[in-house]
Amino acid sequence: MIGGDIGTKESVPDFFELLKGYAFTASISLGNHDIYCNLARYHDSGAAEVEGKACFSHDDGVLKRVYLDSSDNAVGDKQIAWLARELSGANKAALFLHHPILEIDTPLERAGAALKDRHKLKTVLTRAGCEVTVFCGHYHMIDETCETNIRQFVTPAVSYQIVKQASRLRVDTKTFGYRILEIDGAEIKTEVILLTKNG
């Protein structure tokens, strides 16, 4: 699962060429540094559920996996309506998108980096009547929080981190990481791997 911010228009072809060298299939949620048309020609996520958006879902009968496109710094009413339909009747869902939905007390959020329509999205998730686990990034930090039926995991960036608790925005350029997910039926286990650059 690649959580967005693939790169500039010029770097996108090289990124997908690199992916071809690995024996796995990648699912991608677009981030605020991605443009749908730049990636759509290289990555097919299946039928376009919402025109012009890289959103899709998988249902194995136990866990509904839903992927949203927040590349406009918003999900938008059409994707939100589609999400509500996708969650109808689900018992447990895993939601993947670039931006966090639940609030995080951090200078980055106070600086205006939050998803524009997060409150609409949160309302849909709360009303869904199922357990929802959200996996996101965007803030370049580790965070875990719960609210009502929503549990949210924020994954560190593979480039650099932003200090979560600080009086102003501070960057940590020596730490990078990723998150491991193990999904067994409806059970989700997760672990963060952090690495440090030397020098």
N, CA, C and O of each residue as an XYZ file, in Angstrom:
796
protein
N       0.849     -1.178      0.000
C       0.000      0.000      0.000
C       0.894      1.240      0.000
O       1.716      1.420      0.899
N       0.731      2.083     -1.001
C       1.508      3.318     -1.099
C       0.552      4.470     -0.827
O      -0.458      4.626     -1.513
N       0.876      5.274      0.177
C      -0.062      6.272      0.689
C      -0.014      7.631      0.053
O      -0.478      8.602      0.651
N       0.530      7.739     -1.138
C       0.462      9.010     -1.859
C       1.746      9.807     -1.852
O       2.758      9.403     -1.279
N       1.673     10.977     -2.520
C       2.833     11.845     -2.743
C       3.919     11.082     -3.504
O       5.061     10.968     -3.058
N       3.525     10.568     -4.659
C       4.432      9.770     -5.492
C       5.580     10.619     -6.020
O       6.729     10.178     -6.023
N       5.273     11.834     -6.467
C       6.331     12.704     -6.962
C       5.852     13.631     -8.068
O       4.657     13.716     -8.353
N       6.779     14.308     -8.673
C       6.456     15.246     -9.742
C       6.028     14.491    -11.002
O       6.242     13.284    -11.114
N       5.433     15.200    -11.931
C       4.997     14.585    -13.188
C       6.159     13.867    -13.873
O       5.986     12.792    -14.447
N       7.343     14.474    -13.806
C       8.513     13.907    -14.475
C       9.008     12.629    -13.789
O       9.569     11.755    -14.450
N       8.806     12.512    -12.473
C       9.327     11.350    -11.744
C       8.365     10.165    -11.717
O       8.769      9.046    -11.400
N       7.092     10.404    -12.048
C       6.082      9.344    -11.978
C       6.422      8.134    -12.857
O       6.326      7.006    -12.375
N       6.818      8.320    -14.141
C       7.149      7.137    -14.961
C       8.260      6.285    -14.353
O       8.178      5.056    -14.368
N       9.294      6.929    -13.818
C      10.403      6.184    -13.207
C       9.937      5.403    -11.979
O      10.375      4.276    -11.747
N       9.047      6.012    -11.198
C       8.522      5.348    -10.009
C       7.817      4.042    -10.395
O       8.070      2.995     -9.799
N       6.938      4.112    -11.387
C       6.204      2.914    -11.785
C       7.091      1.902    -12.502
O       6.820      0.702    -12.455
N       8.135      2.364    -13.158
C       9.105      1.446    -13.764
C       9.827      0.660    -12.667
O      10.065     -0.539    -12.812
N      10.176      1.342    -11.568
C      10.804      0.666    -10.432
C       9.882     -0.383     -9.830
O      10.327     -1.475     -9.476
N       8.595     -0.055     -9.713
C       7.637     -0.991     -9.126
C       7.555     -2.295     -9.915
O       7.322     -3.358     -9.338
N       7.744     -2.217    -11.220
C       7.659     -3.421    -12.062
C       8.700     -4.467    -11.661
O       8.526     -5.654    -11.934
N       9.764     -4.033    -11.024
C      10.823     -4.955    -10.626
C      10.519     -5.769     -9.381
O      11.332     -6.598     -8.971
N       9.358     -5.543     -8.772
C       8.998     -6.248     -7.542
C       7.820     -7.180     -7.785
O       6.939     -6.894     -8.596
N       7.820     -8.285     -7.076
C       6.777     -9.300     -7.263
C       5.590     -9.048     -6.341
O       5.206     -9.926     -5.569
N       5.015     -7.871     -6.415
C       3.791     -7.577     -5.670
C       2.948     -6.592     -6.463
O       3.435     -5.923     -7.375
N       1.700     -6.518     -6.105
C       0.793     -5.553     -6.713
C       0.574     -4.428     -5.711
O       0.241     -4.687     -4.555
N       0.756     -3.194     -6.135
C       0.624     -2.047     -5.238
C      -0.767     -1.435     -5.342
O      -1.311     -1.271     -6.434
N      -1.331     -1.101     -4.184
C      -2.530     -0.272     -4.116
C      -2.059      1.126     -3.756
O      -1.183      1.285     -2.906
N      -2.632      2.143     -4.393
C      -2.146      3.511     -4.203
C      -3.295      4.450     -3.863
O      -4.329      4.452     -4.531
N      -3.100      5.254     -2.808
C      -4.015      6.354     -2.496
C      -3.289      7.652     -2.829
O      -2.181      7.885     -2.346
N      -3.895      8.481     -3.634
C      -3.225      9.708     -4.062
C      -3.178     10.742     -2.940
O      -4.113     10.878     -2.151
N      -2.050     11.473     -2.894
C      -1.854     12.508     -1.889
C      -1.901     13.900     -2.496
O      -2.118     14.062     -3.697
N      -1.698     14.890     -1.661
C      -1.834     16.285     -2.084
C      -0.745     16.726     -3.064
O      -0.865     17.786     -3.677
N       0.310     15.933     -3.219
C       1.340     16.253     -4.209
C       1.178     15.430     -5.487
O       2.065     15.420     -6.340
N       0.042     14.740     -5.614
C      -0.234     13.931     -6.795
C      -1.340     14.565     -7.632
O      -2.212     15.262     -7.114
N      -1.283     14.310     -8.923
C      -2.334     14.750     -9.849
C      -2.842     13.499    -10.551
O      -2.070     12.756    -11.158
N      -4.134     13.279    -10.462
C      -4.754     12.051    -10.946
C      -4.314     11.694    -12.369
O      -3.901     10.562    -12.621
N      -4.400     12.643    -13.291
C      -4.099     12.326    -14.700
C      -2.627     11.956    -14.904
O      -2.304     11.255    -15.863
N      -1.733     12.409    -14.027
C      -0.320     12.052    -14.140
C      -0.059     10.595    -13.781
O       0.884      9.982    -14.283
N      -0.908     10.040    -12.899
C      -0.697      8.671    -12.445
C      -1.601      7.658    -13.122
O      -1.230      6.491    -13.248
N      -2.787      8.083    -13.564
C      -3.788      7.159    -14.099
C      -3.276      6.364    -15.297
O      -3.654      5.206    -15.479
N      -2.437      6.962    -16.099
C      -1.941      6.263    -17.291
C      -0.936      5.169    -16.960
O      -0.663      4.308    -17.796
N      -0.378      5.192    -15.737
C       0.613      4.192    -15.347
C       0.072      3.160    -14.367
O       0.634      2.073    -14.230
N      -1.020      3.497    -13.684
C      -1.533      2.604    -12.643
C      -3.033      2.428    -12.793
O      -3.794      3.393    -12.733
N      -3.446      1.188    -12.988
C      -4.866      0.877    -13.131
C      -5.354      0.228    -11.846
O      -4.957     -0.889    -11.512
N      -6.221      0.939    -11.126
C      -6.752      0.390     -9.874
C      -8.106     -0.273    -10.090
O      -8.786     -0.631     -9.128
N      -8.498     -0.437    -11.348
C      -9.785     -1.064    -11.637
C     -10.781     -0.048    -12.142
O     -10.406      1.039    -12.584
N     -12.053     -0.403    -12.076
C     -13.107      0.488    -12.570
C     -13.123      1.793    -11.792
O     -12.987      1.797    -10.569
N     -13.290      2.904    -12.509
C     -13.354      4.222    -11.868
C     -14.699      4.354    -11.169
O     -15.733      4.503    -11.820
N     -14.681      4.298     -9.836
C     -15.918      4.398     -9.064
C     -16.466      5.816     -9.065
O     -17.679      6.025     -9.084
N     -15.561      6.790     -9.044
C     -15.920      8.203     -9.133
C     -15.027      8.800    -10.209
O     -13.803      8.715    -10.116
N     -15.616      9.391    -11.208
C     -14.847      9.893    -12.347
C     -13.766     10.876    -11.917
O     -14.015     11.810    -11.155
N     -12.552     10.641    -12.430
C     -11.433     11.533    -12.136
C     -10.820     11.338    -10.764
O      -9.999     12.150    -10.336
N     -11.203     10.272    -10.061
C     -10.672     10.006     -8.722
C     -10.162      8.572     -8.639
O     -10.778      7.654     -9.180
N      -9.048      8.386     -7.966
C      -8.483      7.048     -7.783
C      -9.054      6.443     -6.502
O      -8.343      6.281     -5.510
N     -10.331      6.115     -6.533
C     -10.964      5.468     -5.382
C     -11.509      4.112     -5.817
O     -12.040      3.961     -6.918
N     -11.369      3.146     -4.945
C     -11.794      1.790     -5.265
C     -11.946      1.012     -3.969
O     -11.557      1.495     -2.906
N     -12.507     -0.189     -4.047
C     -12.691     -1.003     -2.846
C     -12.525     -2.484     -3.165
O     -12.640     -2.912     -4.314
N     -12.253     -3.247     -2.117
C     -12.174     -4.705     -2.190
C     -12.967     -5.252     -1.011
O     -12.872     -4.729      0.099
N     -13.735     -6.283     -1.240
C     -14.515     -6.895     -0.168
C     -14.323     -8.398     -0.234
O     -14.716     -9.039     -1.209
N     -13.706     -8.971      0.821
C     -13.514    -10.417      0.848
C     -14.597    -11.109      1.664
O     -14.497    -12.301      1.955
N     -15.645    -10.348      2.036
C     -16.735    -10.895      2.825
C     -16.524    -10.786      4.318
O     -17.456    -10.995      5.094
N     -15.298    -10.458      4.733
C     -14.974    -10.300      6.150
C     -14.551     -8.871      6.450
O     -15.004     -8.266      7.422
N     -13.673     -8.339      5.600
C     -13.156     -6.986      5.771
C     -13.325     -6.204      4.476
O     -12.875     -6.631      3.413
N     -13.972     -5.069      4.581
C     -14.136     -4.186      3.420
C     -12.944     -3.232      3.408
O     -12.705     -2.526      4.388
N     -12.197     -3.207      2.307
C     -11.051     -2.306      2.172
C     -11.428     -1.215      1.181
O     -11.794     -1.499      0.040
N     -11.337      0.027      1.623
C     -11.750      1.158      0.798
C     -10.582      2.132      0.667
O      -9.920      2.462      1.651
N     -10.339      2.587     -0.569
C      -9.237      3.495     -0.870
C      -9.819      4.791     -1.416
O     -10.604      4.775     -2.364
N      -9.433      5.917     -0.814
C      -9.949      7.226     -1.230
C      -8.833      8.091     -1.798
O      -7.660      7.914     -1.470
N      -9.215      9.015     -2.640
C      -8.310      9.969     -3.298
C      -8.505     11.331     -2.635
O      -9.566     11.942     -2.767
N      -7.486     11.802     -1.926
C      -7.571     13.129     -1.291
C      -6.548     14.091     -1.906
O      -6.027     14.975     -1.226
N      -6.269     13.907     -3.193
C      -5.244     14.700     -3.865
C      -5.602     16.181     -3.970
O      -4.715     17.010     -4.174
N      -6.881     16.529     -3.836
C      -7.309     17.943     -3.860
C      -7.349     18.542     -2.462
O      -7.943     19.602     -2.260
N      -6.719     17.871     -1.486
C      -6.801     18.261     -0.079
C      -8.232     18.164      0.438
O      -8.579     18.752      1.463
N      -9.051     17.416     -0.286
C     -10.437     17.140      0.089
C     -10.822     15.831     -0.587
O     -10.215     15.430     -1.581
N     -11.826     15.179     -0.043
C     -12.329     13.957     -0.653
C     -13.425     14.294     -1.656
O     -13.498     13.686     -2.724
N     -14.275     15.257     -1.321
C     -15.325     15.694     -2.238
C     -16.626     14.940     -2.018
O     -16.627     13.793     -1.570
N     -17.726     15.594     -2.336
C     -19.055     15.037     -2.078
C     -19.318     13.739     -2.825
O     -19.979     12.854     -2.284
N     -18.822     13.595     -4.054
C     -19.088     12.368     -4.829
C     -18.403     11.159     -4.209
O     -18.995     10.084     -4.121
N     -17.154     11.331     -3.777
C     -16.468     10.215     -3.118
C     -17.104      9.903     -1.772
O     -17.214      8.737     -1.394
N     -17.522     10.928     -1.048
C     -18.146     10.708      0.262
C     -19.456      9.936      0.099
O     -19.744      9.031      0.882
N     -20.244     10.287     -0.907
C     -21.498      9.567     -1.169
C     -21.195      8.121     -1.564
O     -21.879      7.198     -1.122
N     -20.173      7.926     -2.395
C     -19.768      6.574     -2.794
C     -19.314      5.770     -1.578
O     -19.662      4.597     -1.442
N     -18.535      6.399     -0.692
C     -18.063      5.732      0.526
C     -19.241      5.282      1.386
O     -19.244      4.158      1.888
N     -20.231      6.139      1.559
C     -21.401      5.776      2.361
C     -22.074      4.527      1.800
O     -22.495      3.653      2.558
N     -22.176      4.443      0.487
C     -22.773      3.257     -0.140
C     -21.882      2.023      0.077
O     -22.385      0.928      0.330
N     -20.574      2.204     -0.022
C     -19.640      1.087      0.153
C     -19.688      0.524      1.573
O     -19.539     -0.683      1.763
N     -19.893      1.379      2.560
C     -19.891      0.932      3.954
C     -21.228      0.360      4.397
O     -21.321     -0.255      5.460
N     -22.250      0.557      3.598
C     -23.576      0.043      3.945
C     -23.540     -1.487      4.052
O     -23.214     -2.178      3.087
N     -23.871     -1.988      5.205
C     -23.886     -3.432      5.427
C     -22.550     -4.028      5.829
O     -22.482     -5.219      6.129
N     -21.483     -3.236      5.845
C     -20.163     -3.756      6.242
C     -20.097     -3.913      7.758
O     -20.658     -3.101      8.494
N     -19.413     -4.955      8.224
C     -19.205     -5.159      9.664
C     -17.898     -4.535     10.133
O     -17.804     -4.007     11.241
N     -16.897     -4.607      9.269
C     -15.582     -4.058      9.610
C     -14.944     -3.541      8.339
O     -14.980     -4.197      7.298
N     -14.352     -2.346      8.434
C     -13.757     -1.728      7.245
C     -12.372     -1.184      7.558
O     -12.110     -0.714      8.666
N     -11.488     -1.253      6.563
C     -10.185     -0.601      6.605
C     -10.210      0.474      5.531
O     -10.471      0.186      4.362
N      -9.942      1.698      5.921
C     -10.002      2.840      5.010
C      -8.593      3.382      4.820
O      -7.888      3.669      5.788
N      -8.191      3.517      3.559
C      -6.861      4.011      3.228
C      -6.992      5.330      2.470
O      -7.675      5.400      1.448
N      -6.339      6.365      2.972
C      -6.271      7.643      2.273
C      -5.041      8.389      2.762
O      -4.439      8.021      3.771
N      -4.674      9.431      2.047
C      -3.449     10.156      2.373
C      -3.586     10.991      3.643
O      -2.699     10.969      4.495
N      -4.681     11.719      3.775
C      -4.873     12.656      4.892
C      -5.520     12.008      6.114
O      -6.378     11.138      5.963
N      -5.126     12.412      7.317
C      -5.854     11.981      8.515
C      -7.282     12.534      8.512
O      -7.561     13.578      7.923
N      -8.164     11.813      9.176
C      -9.547     12.270      9.329
C      -9.760     12.823     10.732
O     -10.325     13.904     10.894
N      -9.315     12.095     11.737
C      -9.450     12.565     13.118
C      -8.384     13.617     13.415
O      -7.283     13.581     12.864
N      -8.730     14.541     14.284
C      -7.814     15.645     14.612
C      -6.581     15.153     15.351
O      -6.635     14.189     16.114
N      -5.462     15.839     15.106
C      -4.201     15.571     15.787
C      -3.664     16.903     16.297
O      -3.573     17.875     15.546
N      -3.315     16.940     17.559
C      -2.808     18.178     18.154
C      -1.337     18.349     17.764
O      -0.438     17.848     18.439
N      -1.116     19.065     16.662
C       0.241     19.257     16.155
C       0.309     20.575     15.390
O      -0.691     20.998     14.810
N       1.476     21.234     15.379
C       1.602     22.507     14.655
C       1.225     22.396     13.174
O       0.717     23.355     12.593
N       1.469     21.243     12.567
C       1.153     21.071     11.149
C      -0.343     21.213     10.897
O      -0.761     21.837      9.922
N      -1.138     20.633     11.777
C      -2.585     20.759     11.625
C      -3.034     22.196     11.862
O      -3.894     22.708     11.145
N      -2.460     22.838     12.851
C      -2.829     24.235     13.140
C      -2.395     25.175     12.021
O      -2.929     26.277     11.891
N      -1.426     24.741     11.211
C      -0.952     25.554     10.083
C      -1.856     25.432      8.855
O      -1.636     26.111      7.852
N      -2.879     24.562      8.933
C      -3.836     24.463      7.836
C      -3.652     23.272      6.918
O      -4.152     23.283      5.793
N      -2.943     22.237      7.371
C      -2.677     21.075      6.514
C      -3.782     20.021      6.560
O      -3.697     19.004      5.871
N      -4.810     20.255      7.362
C      -5.867     19.250      7.534
C      -6.718     19.088      6.277
O      -6.828     20.004      5.462
N      -7.314     17.915      6.137
C      -8.255     17.623      5.056
C      -9.435     18.591      5.155
O     -10.024     18.746      6.224
N      -9.773     19.231      4.057
C     -10.789     20.294      4.078
C     -12.171     19.808      4.498
O     -12.887     20.511      5.211
N     -12.546     18.612      4.060
C     -13.897     18.120      4.369
C     -13.874     16.943      5.346
O     -14.698     16.033      5.262
N     -12.927     16.979      6.260
C     -12.768     15.883      7.219
C     -14.015     15.672      8.064
O     -14.334     14.537      8.417
N     -14.732     16.755      8.395
C     -15.912     16.617      9.263
C     -17.036     15.867      8.554
O     -17.740     15.075      9.180
N     -17.212     16.109      7.256
C     -18.210     15.366      6.480
C     -17.842     13.889      6.418
O     -18.693     13.013      6.572
N     -16.566     13.632      6.192
C     -16.078     12.256      6.099
C     -16.247     11.540      7.437
O     -16.678     10.388      7.483
N     -15.909     12.225      8.509
C     -16.043     11.648      9.846
C     -17.498     11.324     10.159
O     -17.785     10.295     10.772
N     -18.407     12.179      9.750
C     -19.834     11.937      9.972
C     -20.284     10.660      9.277
O     -21.014      9.859      9.862
N     -19.855     10.464      8.031
C     -20.213      9.251      7.285
C     -19.666      8.021      8.000
O     -20.367      7.017      8.124
N     -18.430      8.086      8.468
C     -17.823      6.939      9.143
C     -18.527      6.641     10.457
O     -18.751      5.476     10.787
N     -18.874      7.666     11.203
C     -19.557      7.483     12.483
C     -20.935      6.861     12.281
O     -21.364      6.015     13.066
N     -21.615      7.282     11.239
C     -22.963      6.769     10.965
C     -22.962      5.401     10.299
O     -24.015      4.776     10.178
N     -21.802      4.927      9.867
C     -21.730      3.672      9.117
C     -22.161      2.464      9.944
O     -22.630      1.464      9.401
N     -21.998      2.565     11.256
C     -22.423      1.459     12.111
C     -21.487      0.273     12.103
O     -21.860     -0.814     12.544
N     -20.272      0.465     11.607
C     -19.293     -0.618     11.630
C     -17.983     -0.091     12.198
O     -17.773      1.118     12.301
N     -17.113     -1.016     12.562
C     -15.784     -0.642     13.051
C     -14.927     -0.232     11.859
O     -14.804     -0.983     10.891
N     -14.330      0.970     11.928
C     -13.524      1.490     10.820
C     -12.101      1.755     11.308
O     -11.893      2.462     12.294
N     -11.136      1.183     10.611
C      -9.731      1.458     10.898
C      -9.166      2.266      9.739
O      -9.198      1.829      8.588
N      -8.651      3.445     10.051
C      -8.131      4.364      9.042
C      -6.603      4.302      9.041
O      -5.964      4.390     10.089
N      -6.038      4.150      7.852
C      -4.584      4.207      7.684
C      -4.268      5.382      6.769
O      -4.772      5.460      5.648
N      -3.432      6.293      7.252
C      -3.143      7.518      6.506
C      -1.715      7.964      6.767
O      -0.968      7.300      7.486
N      -1.345      9.080      6.183
C      -0.007      9.641      6.348
C      -0.094     11.149      6.377
O      -0.693     11.719      7.290
N       0.494     11.803      5.394
C       0.420     13.243      5.146
C       1.153     14.098      6.175
O       1.799     15.078      5.804
N       1.069     13.753      7.449
C       1.649     14.601      8.495
C       3.104     14.276      8.808
O       3.716     14.953      9.634
N       3.674     13.253      8.167
C       5.086     12.912      8.373
C       5.385     12.639      9.848
O       6.361     13.151     10.396
N       4.542     11.833     10.478
C       4.725     11.510     11.895
C       3.944     10.245     12.226
O       3.141      9.765     11.427
N       4.194      9.720     13.411
C       3.447      8.574     13.908
C       2.372      9.080     14.856
O       2.633      9.923     15.714
N       1.169      8.563     14.697
C       0.097      8.896     15.631
C      -0.932      7.779     15.605
O      -1.130      7.118     14.586
N      -1.573      7.584     16.729
C      -2.677      6.630     16.830
C      -3.737      7.252     17.720
O      -3.445      7.721     18.820
N      -4.971      7.250     17.233
C      -6.065      7.823     18.019
C      -7.367      7.107     17.705
O      -7.514      6.491     16.649
N      -8.307      7.195     18.632
C      -9.624      6.568     18.458
C     -10.711      7.577     18.784
O     -10.540      8.447     19.639
N     -11.821      7.446     18.093
C     -12.998      8.250     18.391
C     -14.225      7.479     17.907
O     -14.301      7.080     16.745
N     -15.171      7.279     18.799
C     -16.367      6.464     18.550
C     -15.962      5.137     17.907
O     -15.234      4.358     18.524
N     -16.415      4.864     16.687
C     -16.122      3.594     16.019
C     -14.909      3.676     15.082
O     -14.663      2.759     14.298
N     -14.153      4.780     15.169
C     -13.036      5.016     14.245
C     -11.702      4.902     14.990
O     -11.500      5.527     16.032
N     -10.813      4.104     14.442
C      -9.446      4.033     14.956
C      -8.523      4.471     13.830
O      -8.612      3.954     12.717
N      -7.642      5.416     14.111
C      -6.803      6.004     13.066
C      -5.320      5.796     13.359
O      -4.846      6.057     14.465
N      -4.599      5.320     12.342
C      -3.149      5.145     12.420
C      -2.497      6.058     11.378
O      -2.765      5.942     10.182
N      -1.642      6.960     11.846
C      -0.881      7.820     10.944
C       0.515      7.217     10.809
O       1.177      6.906     11.799
N       0.942      7.063      9.562
C       2.199      6.381      9.250
C       3.312      7.393      8.993
O       3.067      8.431      8.378
N       4.521      7.110      9.449
C       5.629      8.029      9.176
C       5.953      8.079      7.684
O       5.596      7.174      6.929
N       6.619      9.129      7.279
C       7.003      9.305      5.876
C       8.319      8.590      5.598
O       9.135      8.399      6.499
N       8.516      8.195      4.341
C       9.771      7.550      3.945
C      10.858      8.580      3.641
O      11.992      8.211      3.332
N      10.520      9.864      3.727
C      11.482     10.927      3.404
C      12.033     11.611      4.657
O      13.231     11.533      4.929
N      11.171     12.275      5.415
C      11.560     12.972      6.648
C      10.323     13.052      7.538
O       9.201     12.822      7.088
N      10.549     13.384      8.810
C       9.431     13.487      9.755
C       9.226     14.937     10.186
O      10.129     15.768     10.091
N       8.016     15.215     10.662
C       7.702     16.510     11.286
C       7.435     16.231     12.754
O       6.671     15.327     13.091
N       8.065     17.006     13.626
C       7.936     16.788     15.067
C       6.488     17.037     15.483
O       5.934     18.108     15.238
N       5.884     16.025     16.118
C       4.452     16.108     16.450
C       4.173     17.122     17.550
O       3.289     17.967     17.411
N       4.920     17.040     18.638
C       4.703     17.959     19.762
C       5.791     19.030     19.772
O       6.926     18.785     20.179
N       5.421     20.201     19.321
C       6.367     21.321     19.268
C       5.583     22.623     19.265
O       4.401     22.637     18.921
N       6.230     23.714     19.643
C       5.548     25.017     19.669
C       5.412     25.596     18.262
O       4.559     26.447     18.011
N       6.267     25.124     17.343
C       6.208     25.569     15.949
C       6.628     24.394     15.071
O       7.087     23.370     15.575
N       6.471     24.543     13.766
C       6.842     23.461     12.849
C       8.338     23.175     12.918
O       9.162     24.074     12.752
N       8.677     21.907     13.165
C      10.075     21.480     13.190
C      10.203     20.196     12.400
O       9.350     19.313     12.488
N      11.279     20.095     11.624
C      11.489     18.942     10.744
C      12.635     18.086     11.262
O      13.644     18.606     11.740
N      12.473     16.772     11.165
C      13.514     15.802     11.504
C      13.921     15.113     10.203
O      13.202     14.242      9.712
N      15.058     15.493      9.649
C      15.501     14.954      8.356
C      16.293     13.655      8.492
O      16.699     13.079      7.482
N      16.519     13.181      9.720
C      17.328     11.979      9.913
C      16.500     10.723     10.141
O      17.045      9.620     10.186
N      15.194     10.880     10.284
C      14.347      9.726     10.579
C      13.353      9.491      9.454
O      12.740     10.429      8.944
N      13.201      8.245      9.079
C      12.209      7.885      8.062
C      11.650      6.516      8.415
O      12.228      5.804      9.236
N      10.544      6.145      7.811
C       9.972      4.865      8.191
C       8.769      4.462      7.368
O       8.423      5.100      6.373
N       8.141      3.388      7.809
C       6.973      2.837      7.133
C       6.185      2.013      8.145
O       6.611      1.844      9.288
N       5.047      1.509      7.721
C       4.181      0.716      8.594
C       3.942     -0.651      7.959
O       3.678     -0.757      6.761
N       4.037     -1.686      8.776
C       3.709     -3.034      8.338
C       2.280     -3.340      8.771
O       1.910     -3.110      9.923
N       1.480     -3.860      7.845
C       0.126     -4.308      8.158
C       0.053     -5.809      7.927
O       0.515     -6.314      6.904
N      -0.524     -6.507      8.875
C      -0.820     -7.919      8.701
C      -2.323     -8.074      8.842
O      -2.893     -7.788      9.895
N      -2.959     -8.529      7.774
C      -4.405     -8.680      7.773
C      -4.734    -10.162      7.682
O      -4.364    -10.838      6.722
N      -5.429    -10.649      8.687
C      -5.842    -12.050      8.743
C      -7.349    -12.065      8.988
O      -7.808    -11.902     10.119
N      -8.104    -12.263      7.921
C      -9.562    -12.163      8.034
C      -9.943    -10.738      8.374
O      -9.637     -9.814      7.620
N     -10.616    -10.549      9.517
C     -11.002     -9.207      9.953
C     -10.007     -8.615     10.945
O     -10.152     -7.470     11.371
N      -8.991     -9.407     11.311
C      -8.015     -8.937     12.288
C      -6.873     -8.196     11.591
O      -6.304     -8.682     10.613
N      -6.550     -7.006     12.116
C      -5.473     -6.192     11.559
C      -4.413     -5.961     12.632
O      -4.706     -5.420     13.698
N      -3.197     -6.370     12.347
C      -2.066     -6.079     13.228
C      -1.167     -5.096     12.501
O      -0.995     -5.184     11.285
N      -0.593     -4.161     13.243
C       0.252     -3.161     12.608
C       1.459     -2.828     13.474
O       1.402     -2.862     14.703
N       2.551     -2.506     12.792
C       3.796     -2.165     13.470
C       4.524     -1.110     12.633
O       4.580     -1.215     11.408
N       5.074     -0.104     13.291
C       5.859      0.930     12.622
C       7.334      0.566     12.658
O       7.853      0.142     13.691
N       8.003      0.733     11.524
C       9.442      0.539     11.430
C      10.070      1.917     11.204
O       9.770      2.586     10.215
N      10.933      2.333     12.115
C      11.648      3.610     11.982
C      13.119      3.357     11.746
O      13.721      2.492     12.382
N      13.690      4.108     10.839
C      15.114      3.999     10.516
C      15.738      5.382     10.647
O      15.051      6.395     10.514
N      17.030      5.419     10.906
C      17.742      6.693     11.074
C      18.885      6.778     10.090
O      19.669      5.841      9.941
N      18.971      7.915      9.421
C      20.074      8.165      8.497
C      21.331      8.480      9.297
O      21.263      9.179     10.308
N      22.463      7.975      8.859
C      23.732      8.296      9.501
C      24.247      9.615      8.998
O      24.153      9.923      7.810
N      24.803     10.410      9.926
C      25.420     11.685      9.507
C      24.534     12.760      9.532
O      24.917     13.884      9.206
